[in-house]
Amino acid sequence: MRDAAPGKRIFVIEDEGEPASGEALDRLASIACRLIQENGLPGDFEVFGVGLLVLNLRASDRSFFHDGIVFAALDAVNDPNRNPTLTQISLEPE
């Protein structure tokens, strides 16, 4: 992860050394956004390019919870049986 333009934190997401697929990134962004909302945190996540997820939020408004949300969402995408509740979130229509 790295900070880019003001208000953007970029997460590089790989799958076995290759950039993550668009489908995986879409599911990841969906879960992460839902967790942001459920926890009453500011910001949102979106696919930013091949293998890239971005948090749209200024550094001064971020907390360590934002990074943790990405890791929780990654767990749900990579191992759907590990947390079926989070996995189900990514399958629900918004």
Secondary structure as UniProt FT lines:
FT   STRAND          2..3
FT   TURN            6..7
FT   STRAND          8..12
FT   STRAND          14..15
FT   TURN            16..17
FT   STRAND          18..19
FT   HELIX           22..38
FT   TURN            39..40
FT   STRAND          44..49
FT   TURN            50..51
FT   STRAND          52..56
FT   HELIX           59..61
FT   HELIX           64..78
FT   TURN            80..82
FT   HELIX           84..91
//
